[in-house]
Amino acid sequence: MGSLKPKWRRLAELSSLGLILPSSIIVGLFFGYWLDKLFGTHPWLLLVFTVLGIASGLINLLRAVQKINKNMPPHEE
């Protein structure tokens, strides 16, 4: 029964990978859109913050994958 806990934890870590990139992009989109409306600079801040969201999402995704790989047990053949 104790062996199920690490499997579920690993499944949760892997399933969270699919949310990291889209959530960062969406935050960048909404923040850029809001700032564009506030300052009247449409579409420049939307584009800038979308690119920043993509970049931060990729960085966070790579960090998460490295963390998961670091915690993964060695492959047995």
N, C-alpha and C positions, 0 to 999 in steps of 0.2 A: 504494500500500500504506500510505503514511503517513496517508492520509485516513481510514482505518478506525479508527485509535486514538482520535481525538476522538469519533467516533460511538459507540464502545463505552463510552468514559468517560461520555458523556452518558446512554447507556442505563442504565449502572450507577447514576448519580445519580438518574435518574427512577424506577428500580425500587426504590430505597431509600426513597422517599417513602411507599410503602405499608406500610412496617414501623415508621415513626417513631411514629405515633399509637397503634397497638395495643400496641407494646412498652412505651410509657410507662404506658398504662392497666394492663397486666398487672403491671408492677413496683409500681404503686400498690396494686393489689388484694392482691398477695401480702404486701407490707410492712404494709398495714393489717390484714390477716388475722392475720399473725404477732404484731403488737403487741396486737391484741384478745385473742388467746390468752394472751399474756404478762401483760397487765394485767387481763384479765377485763372488758373494756369493750364487748363485742360489742353492736351492730354499729357503734358510733360511729367508731372509728378506721378501720375498713374504709371507711366512707362518706367520711370526710375525705380519706384518702389516695387513694381512687378519684377524687374531684373534683380533687385536686392532680395526679394522674396525667393526667387529661384536660386540665387547664389547661397543664401542662408539655408534653404532647404537641402541643397546638395551637400553642404558642409555638415549639417546635422545628420543627414542620412549616412554619410561616410563615417562619421564618428560613432553612430549607433551600430553600424555593421562591424567596425573595428572592435567595439566593446563586446558585441555578441561573439565574434570570432575569438577574442581573447579568453572568454569564459567557456568556450566550447572544448569538450574533452578531445584528446588526440584521436585521430581516425585509426581504427584497428582494421587490419587486413586479414 
